[in-house]
Amino acid sequence: MTKTLLAWDPLPFPQGTSYYATDLADASSVAGLFRRAAHFRAHITAEGWRFLWTRYGAAALLEINRTAAWIYAETDVETLEQLTNRALIAGYDPASDRLRGYFERIELSEAVSL
């Protein structure tokens, strides 16, 4: 079984820190990751977002975000929109539970050109 990289932080130099499912298995670890992401230190992969949305769901991610003070928004709906947008940018759509990747873009571009 291979481990899937869910997030990465460039610190400590030079090798950085890789995060896998076991590293993000509790909310306090995710809050720490969100704090580092708030300072543009950590990057959450598409698979990482899939893991977070599947494991924690919207309500828990809102609470983790409050603890981490990562995304500030007027309402919970706006915060969820921001979390969703960040997942989409990384390549994961929480609404459809689909990953968007290189092969999907190739297939789409070939279908459009036909």
Secondary structure, 3 states (H helix, E strand, C coil): CCCCCCEEECCCCCCCEEECHHHHCCHHHHHHHHHHHHCCCCEECHHHHHHHHHHHHHHHHHHHHHHHCCCCCCCHHHHHHHHHHHHHHHCEECCCCEECCHHHHHHHHHHHHC
